[in-house]
Amino acid sequence: MKLLVTGGAGFIGSNFIRHILRAQPDIQVVNLDCLTYAGNLKNLVDVATDPRYAFFKGDVTSREDVSHCIAQGIDAVINFAAETHVDRSILDSSAFIRTNVEGVQILLDACREGKVSRFVQVSTDEIYGSLGTEGRFTEESPYAPNSPYAASKAAADLLARSFHKTYGMDIMVTRCCNNYGAYQFPEKLIPLMVLNALENKPLPVYGDGLNGRDWIHVEDHCRALECVILEGQPGRNYNIGSDQEKQNLDVIHQILELLGKSRDLIQFVTDRPGHDRRYAIDATLLHRELGWEPRILFEEGLAQTVQWYTQNREWVQDVRSGSYSSYYQKMYEDRDKTLESL
């Protein structure tokens, strides 16, 4: 299989590329990424010279870029390319609509025209909105997005559904809970809190800090996506969750304990608009149909993650300074070169 991974230089995408190359020796990967602030080729330095991997600097909102990649004989596409940070979507949602909606439509059109065999849209549990104190989201839960980010992802889900229903395309949508692990951009909760605590800076906590989230280690998410790509049923939506629900404040307390830091660093700030109170995922369908189960307990995974950020301060500094954006510049000066090597 020749697999096109869009957004493969981001947090989950880069972890997925690393996983799939390791787990599936017969798969070749083309990574299409436009390298926005969250796209970092240093995330993939360990696979950059793998003969089964090629990088193409391009944008999912460019029909020319997408069609060029599809023309390389792509068998399947998995779409990670997205603007994902809720706070940024509240400030300005235009980039979210452009990438998360228009980009998906362009990808789907190109896959239909190029007769790509399979398409996986990587979505989020945030499309379901906020849960009450009981229950979990199933694949049948209604859409109720409460942020511009979530609304853009819900629109993409519906586009994917429509292409399956209208054109009979082999399309699946995955909806995962909160991810954590190595290479996550420091604007997200866990790396932000780890790095602030390491520098004895205040840890900003929205509202009362009691918002609940189901947390999954990115490696478990990647294994679930591998199952979906290889064995998923066309037209299915698959929830991905680890049944490890934690309140934000509990997560922060664990981080501080792991680092030996005082809870006095916690600073409660005004809650953000439309902040969902609780998410929880029912992943029964994925367990039953594809036999996937999470392997990493939150306490174990969090300790590994804290250790990674502690030991990879150079990566952190490069991200903060923006110097990572010029990394591997020569790799894409001739954008076709790496594609032709596959």
N, C-alpha and C positions, 0 to 999 in steps of 0.2 A: 504494500500500500504506500502511495505517496500522499502525504498528509499536509494540507495547508493549515498552519496555525496562525491566526490573525491576533495581533496584540501579544505576540510571544516574548517580547522583551519586558513585559510587566511582571508583577509579583506572581500571580497564579500561572500565567502563560509560560514564564521561564521555568518555573518548577515543573510544569507539565511536560515541557520539551525535554528537560533533563530526565524525567521519569520514563517517558515513552521510549526514548532512545535506549535507555537501560533495560526496560522490560520487554521490548518488542524488537528483536534484531532485524526483522524483515521490513520494518517501517522506515521510510525516508521522510524527512521533515523540511518543509519550506516555511520560514518564519517571515511573515509580512507585518511590519511595524513602522509607524511613522515617527517613532521616538519623540513623543511628547515628554512633558516633565516626568511622567511616571514610567517611561520606557528607558531601560538601561541595559546596554549590551554587556556591561560588566557582570550582570546577572548570569550570563551564559558563557563566560570565559572558558569554562571547563569543557564545553562541547563545540567551541568555535571551529576547531580543526577536524571535527568528526566528519568523515566523508559522506555520511548519511544526512548531514545538516547543511542547509543553505539559508542565508539571510537576504532579504530584499527590503530596502527602505522604501516604503510606500504607504499609502493612506487608503483605508477602506471606503472613504468617501470619494475616491478617484476611480471612475470606471476603467480608465486606462491602466492604472496600477493593478487593480483586481483582475482584470481580464488577462493582463500579462502573466500573472502568477497562475491563474487557472489554465492557461494555455500550455503550461509545463507538464501537462498530463496528470493533474491532480485527481485523486480518487475520492478524497473526503476532505471536508473542511470543518474545523472547530473554531468558533468565534469567541475569542476573549476580548477583542478590541472594544474598549468602552471607556467613557469617562465614568468614574465610580464614586467620587467623594461627595457625599450628601451636602456638606457645608458649601462646597464650591457651586453645586447646582442651585442652592438657595441664593447665592450672590448673582449668578448669571447662568441661566439654563440653556443658552443658545448652543454651546459646544456639545451639550448632552443630547440635544435633539439632532444635531448634525451627525455626530458619530454613532450614537446608540440607536437611532431610528433610520436616518437616511443611509448610514453606512451598512446597516443590516439589509435594507432593501436592495442596495447595489450589489452586495454579496450574493443575495438570493437570486437576483436577476442573472448574474454571471454564472452561478452554479447551474441554473436552469438551462441557459444557453450553451454552457460547456458540458452539459450532461454529467455533472459530478454525481457520484453514486450516493453520497451521504453527507448530511449537514447537521452539525450539533451547535445549537445556540446556548451559550453559557449565560444563564440568567441568575436571579437572586430571589431569596425569600421575601425581600422588601416589596415585591409586587403585590403581596397579599395584604399589606398594611399592618395594623397593630392588633395583637391578640389580647383577649381579656386574661383573667388570672388562671383560667383552665383551658385545656385542650391544646391541640397542635395543628399546624397547617397540613392538609393533605393536598394531593394534586387537584382535588375538586373544590378547594376553597376559592371563593370569589376574589377577583381582582379588586383591591382597594388601596392603591398607592397614595402615600401621603407626602411625598417630596417630588420635586421635578426629576431627580435622578430615578426614583422608583417608577414614576410615570413613563419615562423614556424607555426603561427596560420592559415594562408591561406592553408598551406599543410594539417593541421588537418581538416579544413573544407572540403577539397576535399576528404580526406579519409572517412569522415562521409558520404558525398554524394555517394561515390562509394559503401559503404556497404549497403546503402539504395537501390541503383539501382541494384547491383549485387545479394544481398541476400534477398531483400525485407524487410529489417529490419525497424522498426518504429523509425526513427531517425529525429531529428530536430536540426537546428543550430541557435543560437541567436547571433546577433552582436550588441553590446551595445556601447554607447559613453562613455566619461570620467565619472567615478564614483567618488563620494566623500562622506564622512560621518565618523562615529566613527570607530575606530579600523584599520584605514588605516596605513600601514607601512610608517614611516617618510621620506622615500626616494621620495615619490610622491609629486607633486607640492603643494597642499593645506596644508597638515600637515607639510611639510618642511618649508613653508613660515610662517605658524602660530608659529611654535616652534622657528625658528630663530628670528622672531620679538619679541616674548616674552622674549628672552634673549639678545635683542638688537644686534644681529649678522647680518652681511650682508645678503641680500636676493638675491641670484644669479639668474639672469634672462637671458635666452638664447637670443642672437641676439637683436632685437628691442622690443621683448616682445609682438608683435602684432599677434602671431599665434592664430588662432581661434579654439575653441573647443565647442562642445555641451556638457553641463554638466547635469548629472542626479544624484539625491540623491540615495544612495545605497538601501534605503528602497523601492523606486519606482521601481528600477531594480528588487529587489526580488519579488515584487508583479507581475511584468511582467513574470518572470520565473515561478512563481506559475501557472499563466494562461497557459503558454506554456506546462508545464508538465501535467496539468489536461485536457486541451482542445485543444492543438495544433494539426495541421494536419500533418500526417507523410510525410516526404520529404520536408517540408517547411523550408525556411530560414526566420527568423523574425528579422528585425531591431528594436532596442530598443533605443529610444531617447526622450528627453523631450522638444525639440525645444526651448532650452535656451542657445543660443550661446553667448559665451563671449571670448574676447581676454585675453590672459594670464595676461597682464599688468593691465587690468580692475579688474580681480579677485584679484590680489595682492593689488591693491589700496583699494578694499573693505575690505580685511583682515586688512590692516594697519589702516583703519578708525575704524573698529570694536574694535581694540586693543588700539586705541589712540596713534599710533606710527607714526613717521615721514617717509615720502617718501624718505628721505635721506638714509634710510637703503637699498634701492634698488641698486644693483650693476650689471650692464650689463656685461655679459661674452660672450666669443666666442661661436657662435651657434654650436650645435652639428651636425655631418654629417647626411645628409638625413632627416633633420627635416621637417616634413610635415607642410605646412602653414595653412591648414584649414581642419576641419572635420565638417560635419553637417548631421544629420540623418533624413530621411523621414520614420516615423513609421506608415504610413497609414495602411499597411496591418495588423499590430498588433491591431490597433484601430478598424478596420472594422471587422476582423474575431473573435477576442477574447474580444473586448469591454474594453480593458485596456486603462487607461489614467493616466498620471503622476499627482500627488497630491501636491508635495512640490515645491514651488517656490524657485529659486536659492537663493535669498536674505534671505529668511527664513531659508533654509537648511544650508547656509553658516554660519549664525549666530549661529545656533545650533551646528554646527561642531566646530567652533572656541571655543564655550563655553565648549564643551566636552573635547577638548585637554587642555584647561585651567584648567579644574577641575580634570583631570585624569593624573596628572604629575607622579604619581607612575608607571602607566602603561608605560608611555613614558620612564622613567628612566630604567625600567626593559628591555624594548626593546633596548635601547641604550647600556646598559651594557651587554646584552646577557643573563642575569639571567633567563629570561622567558623560555629559552630552557630546563631547568631542571624542570619546573613546571609540576606537576602531574606525576612525574617520575613513581610512584608506579602504576599509572593507566595502564600503558602498559608494566610493567614487566611481567605480564601474559597477552599476547595480546588477547587470546581467551576469557578471562573472561567476558569482557563487551559484546562481541558478543553473547555469550551464554545466556545472561540475556534477550535478546529480544525474 
